[in-house]
């Protein structure tokens, strides 16, 4: 099975399904979102059974989120979560509180050095400077400024 869902991806979906219960109301739009996931993602039969239970029975969102081990899966979670919480046209205070808690936990657990190290940066030396724009004389210095600025946001 080449497109098998990893354990981390599976928990990303379980967290999304748990998020639908945050405001104690699972709307038709949220059910449609979950049904589309069940039809469009290559879950095993066992995973589908668990997710079907997750639709009907609320699970602990933080516990599910903690099992998302891949950084990329966590980032995908936040993209899908934004879509999910707005699919019914109402981003409830309960949903907002859960999202803030998950984001805070994610930021605290994220090693910014690893994140920056995984980003591929390329410099173009032959690009003409734009008019009225000061040109940095040292490209390495400008990268350090960018990375330091990014890192300071999380300190």
C-alpha positions in Angstrom: 0.0 0.0 0.0 2.1 2.9 -1.3 -0.2 5.7 -0.1 -0.7 4.3 3.4 -1.6 6.8 6.1 1.2 7.1 8.7 0.5 7.0 12.4 1.3 10.8 12.6 -1.1 11.6 9.7 -3.8 9.4 11.3 -3.5 11.3 14.5 -3.7 14.6 12.6 -7.1 13.4 11.3 -8.2 12.2 14.7 -7.3 15.6 16.2 -9.4 17.3 13.5 -12.3 15.0 14.2 -11.9 15.7 17.9 -11.9 19.4 17.2 -15.4 19.2 15.7 -16.7 18.4 19.3 -14.9 21.5 20.9 -18.1 23.6 20.9 -20.3 20.5 21.8 -22.1 20.9 18.4 -21.2 18.9 15.4 -22.7 20.7 12.4 -23.7 19.3 9.1 -20.8 21.1 7.5 -18.4 19.5 9.9 -19.9 16.1 9.2 -19.4 16.7 5.5 -15.8 17.7 6.1 -15.2 14.4 8.0 -17.1 12.3 5.4 -15.0 13.8 2.6 -11.8 12.9 4.6 -13.1 9.3 5.1 -13.8 9.0 1.3 -10.7 10.8 0.0 -7.9 9.6 2.3 -6.5 6.1 2.0 -7.3 4.9 5.6 -7.2 1.3 6.5 -10.4 -0.4 7.6 -9.2 -0.3 11.3 -8.4 3.5 11.0 -11.8 4.1 9.4 -13.5 2.3 12.3 -11.7 4.4 14.8 -12.5 7.6 12.9 -16.1 6.7 12.7 -16.1 6.3 16.5 -14.3 9.7 16.7 -17.2 11.3 14.8 -19.7 10.0 17.3 -17.7 10.2 20.5 -15.6 13.2 21.5 -12.0 12.6 22.2 -9.4 14.7 24.0 -8.0 17.1 21.4 -4.7 17.8 23.2 -4.1 14.0 23.6 -4.7 13.4 19.9 -2.6 16.4 18.9 0.4 15.2 21.1 0.5 12.0 18.9 1.1 14.0 15.7 4.9 13.4 15.6 5.8 14.8 12.2 6.3 18.6 11.9 4.8 18.6 8.5 1.7 16.8 9.7 1.3 19.4 12.5 1.5 22.2 10.0 -1.1 20.5 7.8 -3.3 20.1 10.8 -3.4 23.9 11.4 -4.2 24.4 7.7 -7.1 21.9 7.8 -8.2 23.1 11.2 -8.7 26.7 9.9 -10.8 25.3 7.1 -12.7 23.1 9.5 -13.5 25.7 12.2 -14.8 28.1 9.5 -16.8 25.5 7.4 -20.0 26.2 9.4 -19.4 30.0 9.2 -18.9 30.3 12.9 -15.6 30.2 14.8 -16.9 29.6 18.3 -15.1 30.7 21.5 -14.6 27.1 22.5 -12.9 26.3 19.2 -10.8 29.4 19.5 -9.6 28.4 22.9 -8.7 24.9 21.8 -6.8 26.3 18.7 -4.9 28.8 20.9 -3.9 26.0 23.3 -2.7 23.7 20.5 -0.8 26.6 18.8 0.9 27.5 22.1 1.9 23.9 22.7 3.2 23.5 19.1 5.3 26.7 19.4 6.8 25.6 22.7 7.7 22.1 21.3 9.1 23.5 18.0 12.8 23.6 17.8 13.3 26.7 15.7 16.9 25.8 14.9 15.7 22.5 13.3 12.9 24.4 11.5 15.3 27.0 10.1 17.8 24.2 9.2 15.1 22.5 7.1 14.3 25.5 5.0 16.2 25.8 1.8 17.5 29.3 1.2 19.1 30.4 -2.1 20.7 33.7 -2.8 20.8 35.3 -6.2 23.9 37.4 -6.7 23.0 38.6 -10.1 19.7 40.3 -9.3 19.7 44.0 -9.8 18.7 46.0 -6.8 15.3 47.7 -7.0 15.4 51.5 -7.2 15.2 53.4 -3.9 16.1 50.1 -2.1 19.3 50.0 0.0 21.5 47.1 -1.0 23.1 44.9 1.7 26.8 44.5 1.1 27.0 41.3 3.0 24.5 38.6 2.0 25.5 36.4 4.9 24.7 39.2 7.3 21.2 39.7 5.8 20.4 35.9 6.3 21.5 36.2 9.9 19.2 39.2 10.4 16.3 37.3 8.9 16.9 34.2 10.9 17.4 36.2 14.1 14.2 38.2 13.5 12.2 35.0 12.9 13.7 33.3 16.0 13.0 36.3 18.2 9.3 36.0 17.4 9.2 32.7 19.3 11.4 33.8 22.3 
